[in-house]
Amino acid sequence: MLNAAVQLCENFGAQIVLVGGKNPDPSKKQKIDANISKMSAQLKTTAVKHEVVYLPSTGFENELMKYATANGVDMLAVTYYKDNSTLFSSD
């Protein structure tokens, strides 16, 4: 998904915001941080601007939508973990 997002950003002069949940569980926090770090490293090899934002994990779906609305986000690309049954996941 990241490669597709990079291509869209290159085509439209957009930036990527990597969003993670502020999870108090140490193992889940480690997983989130590792994924954000990996994606950030990949993005540094491109010309696409990016930033990292952490939102509260409680009510993550609502927090994400509030962030998107407040920041004029035009598109969301959401991934989730296989061990989680919800589409939006902060863990």
C-alpha positions in Angstrom: 0.0 0.0 0.0 2.8 2.4 0.8 4.2 2.2 -2.8 0.7 3.1 -4.2 0.5 6.0 -1.8 3.9 7.3 -2.8 2.9 7.1 -6.5 -0.3 9.1 -5.8 1.7 11.7 -3.8 4.2 12.0 -6.6 1.5 12.5 -9.2 -0.5 15.1 -7.1 2.3 16.8 -5.1 0.9 15.6 -1.9 2.5 14.4 1.4 2.0 11.3 3.5 1.1 11.4 7.2 1.8 8.2 9.0 -0.7 7.9 11.9 -0.2 5.6 14.8 -2.2 5.0 18.0 -0.7 6.0 21.4 -1.1 2.6 22.9 -0.2 2.1 26.6 0.5 -1.6 26.1 4.3 -2.0 25.7 4.1 -4.8 23.2 1.5 -3.1 21.0 3.4 0.2 21.3 6.5 -1.6 20.1 4.7 -3.0 17.1 3.2 0.4 16.2 6.6 2.1 16.5 8.4 -0.6 14.5 5.8 -0.3 11.6 6.0 3.6 11.6 9.8 3.4 11.7 9.9 0.9 8.8 7.6 3.1 6.7 9.5 6.3 7.5 12.7 4.6 6.4 11.1 3.6 3.1 9.7 7.1 2.6 13.1 8.7 3.2 14.3 7.0 0.0 11.6 9.0 -2.0 11.0 12.6 -2.7 7.6 12.5 -1.0 7.3 14.6 2.2 6.0 12.8 5.2 5.3 13.3 8.9 4.4 11.1 11.8 1.4 11.7 14.0 0.2 9.7 17.1 -3.4 9.9 18.1 -5.1 8.5 21.2 -5.8 4.8 20.8 -9.1 5.1 22.7 -11.7 5.9 20.1 -9.0 5.7 17.3 -11.5 5.7 14.5 -13.1 9.0 15.7 -9.7 10.5 16.4 -8.5 9.7 12.9 -11.6 11.2 11.3 -11.3 14.4 13.5 -7.6 14.7 12.5 -8.5 14.2 8.8 -11.3 16.8 9.0 -9.2 19.4 10.9 -6.2 19.0 8.5 -8.0 18.9 5.2 -7.1 15.4 4.4 -8.3 14.3 0.9 -7.6 10.6 1.1 -7.1 7.9 3.8 -5.2 4.7 3.2 -5.8 2.5 6.2 -4.1 -0.8 7.1 -4.8 -3.1 9.9 -3.2 -6.1 11.6 -4.2 -9.6 10.8 -4.7 -10.4 14.5 -7.2 -7.7 14.9 -10.8 -7.8 13.7 -11.4 -4.1 13.2 -10.6 -2.2 10.1 -9.2 0.8 12.0 -6.6 -0.4 14.5 -4.3 1.4 16.8 -2.5 -1.8 17.8 
